[in-house]
Amino acid sequence: MNTITTLPCSFLRRLAAIFYDTLLLGSVFFCATFILISSISDGAIESGNLYYNTFLLLLSYLYFCWHWVKGKQTLGMRSWYVYVVNESNTTLSWKQASLRYLAALLSLVICSLGFIWAIFDKKKLALHDHLSKTRLVVSKNIQ
C-alpha cells in the first residue's frame, strides 16, 4: 500500500526548481517573442518597450499561476517533486496564486532576500510563502 508523506522543501531543491522553470519560461518567452515579431510590420521591438515588458510579465504570471492553480506545481517543480499548497494543504485559488506571484516578485526585487529568507526560516518558508500563506512541500510515494 502506498502512503504519501510531505516534507518541507529544502532551499537547494527550491533553487533547482527555479532553475528549471527559468529555462522553461525562457523558452516560452522566446516562442512568444518570435510570434510577436512575426506579426509586427517592421519586425522589431524597441529596447525597453513598456508594452513588451508588460507582455512578458503577463506571460510569466500566467505560466506560474496557471500551473499552481491547476496542478499545484510548475513543470520545474514537477521534476523535483515539489508542490505548492496553502495552509490547509489544498490547491491555491487564483487570488492566492496571484498574491504568491506578486510577493515572489517582491522577494526577487529586494536582491533575492525574500528567497534567501527560506535558509534561515524554521519552517523553510520564503518571504512570499509567508505573505501568501502558502508553502512548498516535497511529496514522494513511499512503498
Number of C-alpha atoms within 10 A of each C-alpha: 5 8 8 9 11 15 11 15 22 17 18 10 16 20 13 15 21 15 14 18 20 14 12 16 19 13 12 16 17 12 12 15 16 12 11 14 14 12 11 10 7 8 10 11 13 7 8 8 10 10 10 15 12 11 15 17 13 11 16 18 16 14 17 20 25 17 18 25 21 13 15 22 24 24 18 20 25 16 14 18 17 26 22 24 23 18 11 9 13 12 20 25 15 14 12 20 25 20 19 25 21 16 20 20 14 17 20 16 11 10 10 14 14 22 22 17 17 20 15 11 11 8 12 20 25 25 23 24 24 13 14 21 17 24 21 23 21 19 16 15 10 9 7
